[in-house]
Amino acid sequence: MNTPPTETSSQFITLLASLMLVVQLLLAVQRMLVTNIRLFALQSLLLAAIATVVACVFGAWHVLVVAVLTLIGKVLFLPWWLERLVRRIKIGQEIHPFVNMPASMLICGALTVLSYVVARPFTSLERLGSNTLAVAIALLLTGFFLMINRRKAITQVLALLTMENGVMLAAIALTTYGMPLVVEIGIFFDVVIAVMVLGILVFRIRESFDSMDVSKLNELKW
């Protein structure tokens, strides 16, 4: 018996969402900044693929706009801009996170399990795949942990962007196939502008302290 198209697409979306979570876990243990940026680009590409599948299979064409914006903004433009910034400031890796890599992986694993527990009562709201909402919550929680754990401003920016990917995935996974288009576009451009502002601040921190360690800001005095 042939599998119905909607069931096949739901399985494919589940696979793509799972790969997004795997990429997030790789971000938790990867220290090289350029590699982190490329992992974020890969995660965003997976999100764009999910949005494209939703638009084509379920007829939610406003989600296709989100897919195109994600592809242009978070797969192409922001990674190129952040890599250019990393090469300009000449700092290639995260040296001293607050929590070491094995402990970070354990914490991210625990947050992932927590996400599945939290999402279980809301499975009736999902129309795309299995546990897609749980993956979205896991992206939010692990992204927040990465913002706390990392010292480099660039990796904190990437953590913020992965959290935004989680928000978009959650919006797409719910019954309405995304938020209203105006809201989605507004959030997207807010994030892009915020990242560009943060990038300028990163460069200024590098000029002032010869480092991207945000804890150096504690040295500022009135």
N, C-alpha and C positions, 0 to 999 in steps of 0.2 A: 504493500500500500504506500502510495506517495505521501510524503509529509506536506501538510498544507503550507502555503507560502508564509503565512503569518507566524506559524510555529517555527519554521526554518529561520526566518528573520529574527525572531525572539531569541533563538539559540545562538545565532551569530552575534547579536547585541550582547548577550551574556558573556560570550567569549571575549569580545572587544573590551567590555567593562572589566573583566577579570584581568586582562592584559594591562589595563590602566592601573589597576591596583598593584600588579607586579612591578611596573615601572616606578610607582610611588615608593615601594619598599626598596628598590635599587637606589633611589634618591637618598634614602635614609642612611645608606652605607657607603655611598660614593663621595670621595673627597675632592676629586678634580672638578674645578668649576666649569670648564668647557664641556666635560662629559655630563655634568648636571644639567647644563643648558640644553644639550642635545636630547637628554632623556625627557626633559619637559616638552621639547618639540615633538618627540615621539608620542608622548601621552596626549598632547593636544591633537595630533594627527588621528589618534584612535577616537578621540571625542568627536572630531569632525566626521569620521567614518560612521559613527553611531548616528549622528544627526542626519547624515545623508541617507542612511538606511530608513530611518523614521520618516523622512520626507517622501521618499520614493514608495515605500511599502504602505504607509498609513495615510498618505495624502496630506500630511501636515507640512504644507509648502513653506510656511513661515520659518520652520526649523531649518530649511535649506539655506536661508539667509544667514542663520547662526553658523551653519557649517562653513559657508564661504568666508565669513568674517573670521572664524576661528582659524581657517587655513591660511588666510592672508596675514592676520595679526599675530597669532600665537604659534604658528608653525614656521612662518617665513620671517616676518618683520622683527618681532621681539627677540627671537633667538639670534638673528643676525646682529641686532643692535647690542644685545648683552654680550655676545662674543667679542664684538668690536671694543666694548668697554673694558672687558677683562684683559684683552691684549694691550689696551692702552695703559691700564694701570699696572700691568705686569705682575699680577699676583695670581698664581695658577691653581691653588688648592686651599681647602679648608684644613687648618692644621690642628686646632684644639677645640673641638666641640665640647659642650658642657658634659655630655654623656657619651661614653665611648661607643664604638660601632656595634659590638655584640649586644650591649645593653639597649642601644637604640632599636635594634632589630626586634628584641624581645618586647620592648614597649610598644612598637608599632604593631607587632602581632597581637598583643593584648588589646590595643585600641581597635584592631580589625574585628576581633571576636566581640568586643563590646558593641561595635557598629551593627553586627548581625543580630545581636540581642535586641538592640534598640529598634531596628527596622522591622523586626518580626511582626509586631501588631499592625503595621501599615502595609503589609504585603497585598492587601485587597485593593490598595490604591494604585498598584503598579500595573501597567499594561504592556511593559516592555521587558522581556526576559525574566530571569529568575534572580532575585537578590541584587538587582541593579541599584535599588535604593540603598541597600546595605553598603555596596561599594562606594556610592556617592558620599555616604556619611563617613566611611573609613577614610576617604580622600580628605574630607574636612578635618577630621580629628588628627590624622597623621601630619597633614600640612601645618596645623596649628602647633603640633609638637616640634616639627622641624623649625618653625619660626622661633620657638623658645630655645631649642637646643643649639642652633648654629650661631656662630659669632660673626661670620662674614655677612656684610649687608647684601651681597649678591645672592647668596643662598637663601636669605630671608625673603628677598624679592621673589625668588623661584617658589618658595613655600607658599607665599601669598597667591601666586598664580595657580598653583596646583589646588589650593582651596577653592579658587574661582571655577576651576574645572569641575570640582566636586559639586558646586552649586548648580552649574549648568547641567551636569549629568542628572542630578536629582530632579531638576525642573523638567527635563526631557522624559525621565522615567515615570513621572506621575501621570495621572489620567488625562490631563489637558495637553500632553505632548509639548511641554514648554510654557514659559510665561508669555504674556502678550509681547508682540514683536518690539514695540516701542521700549518696553522695560528691558528686554534682552539687549537691544542695541545700546541703550543707555548704560547698562552695567558694563558691557564690553568696552565702550569708549572711556568710561570712568576708570576701569582697570588699566587700560593702555596709558592714559594720562598719568595715573598714579605711579606706574612702573617707570615712565620716563622721568618724572620728578624724583623718584627714589634713585634712579640712575645718576642724575645730576648730583644728588646728595652723596652718593657713593664716591663719585669723583672728588667732591670737596673733602670728604673724610680722608680719602687717600692722600690728597695734597697736604692736609693739615697734620695728619698723624703718621704718614708713611705706612698705613695699614688700613684694612677694611674691617677691623674688629670693632663692632659697635660699642663694646664695653669701654673703648677709649673715650667715648663721649662723656664718661663720668669724670674725666680730668678737666672738663671745661669749668671755669669759675666765673662768677660775676665780677 
